[in-house]
Amino acid sequence: MPTNGYISIPHPTSLRKPVGISLQAAGKKFNREWIFRNLSFQFEPGKSYAITGPNGSGKSTLLQCIAGAIHLSEGSVSYHSVSKEVTTQLAEEDFFKQVAISAPYLELIEEMTALEFLSFHQHFKPFLSGISISEILEAVSLEKAANKQIRYFSSGMKQRLKLAQAFYSDVPVILLDEPCANLDRAGYELYKNLCAGPGENRLTLVGSNDPQETVFCSAHIHLPDYQ
C-alpha cells in the first residue's frame, strides 16, 4: 500500500476524443454590473488551467458559463473535439456529455447510498474503462461507507464523493470549483492523486484561490484582469 494511505488501483482509461474550449470576447453581467468582460482564451485539450481571483470575482460564474449552465451576456464559448489532426465543432447542447463538474453548490442525492449514487450517475455518464464502482469508492476511502446514506456523510466525505464522480466519469473535460472545500490534509493528498491519476491528460479547469489546488496547472486566468 502506498505511504499516503490510498490503495493502488488499475489505471483507468478514457474512450472519449479530446475536447478543447474557446472563449471569444466573453462577458457576463448581473443587472448592470459586469462580472467579467472581454475574455478571450483557448483552452487546449489535455491541459490544466487555474481560474483565480478574490471571492466574488466570478470564478464560479465563469465555470458555469463554460459548462453551459448559464448564458454569457456577450461574446461566445465554443467547443471542439480533436481526433488526430481533425477538429470537429461540437454543438453547445451536446457539450454536457463531454464534461464533469465538482462544485460546492452541486447537490448530492442524500437519500441514496454512495454505491447507489455512483450507480445512478453511471447511467448518464459512464465511468472510465478498467475500474469498478467499488474500486472508485475504495480509491477515495469511502469503501466502508458504500452502503451508508449520503445524508449521514460528513462534509468531507461528501466532497470526496463529488470528486470521485467527476474524476472517474469518462469525459474529456473536468471543471472543478474549490475542489478541496471541506477536505483535511489527507483529502488534499487524495486530490493530488486524482489529478495525477484519472485526471491526467484531460482538459481541467480549476476555480480556486488556494495554490495547493492549482499547483499542477500550466496557465492561470486572473479574473480581475477582465473586469
Stockholm file with secondary structure:
# STOCKHOLM 1.0

chainA/1-227         MPTNGYISIPHPTSLRKPVGISLQAAGKKFNREWIFRNLSFQFEPGKSYAITGPNGSGKSTLLQCIAGAIHLSEGSVSYHSVSKEVTTQLAEEDFFKQVAISAPYLELIEEMTALEFLSFHQHFKPFLSGISISEILEAVSLEKAANKQIRYFSSGMKQRLKLAQAFYSDVPVILLDEPCANLDRAGYELYKNLCAGPGENRLTLVGSNDPQETVFCSAHIHLPDYQ
#=GR chainA/1-227 SS CCTTSCCCCCCCBCCSCCEEEEEEEEEEEETTEEEEEEEEEEECTTCEEEEECSTTSSHHHHHHHHHTSSCCSEEEEEEEEEETTEEEEECGGGGGGGEEEECTTSCCCTTSBHHHHHHHHHTTSCBCBTCCHHHHHHHTTCGGGTTSBGGGSCHHHHHHHHHHHHHTBSCSEEEEESTTTTCCHHHHHHHHHHHHTTTTTSEEEEECSCHHHHTTCSEEEEGGGGC
#=GC SS_cons         CCTTSCCCCCCCBCCSCCEEEEEEEEEEEETTEEEEEEEEEEECTTCEEEEECSTTSSHHHHHHHHHTSSCCSEEEEEEEEEETTEEEEECGGGGGGGEEEECTTSCCCTTSBHHHHHHHHHTTSCBCBTCCHHHHHHHTTCGGGTTSBGGGSCHHHHHHHHHHHHHTBSCSEEEEESTTTTCCHHHHHHHHHHHHTTTTTSEEEEECSCHHHHTTCSEEEEGGGGC
//
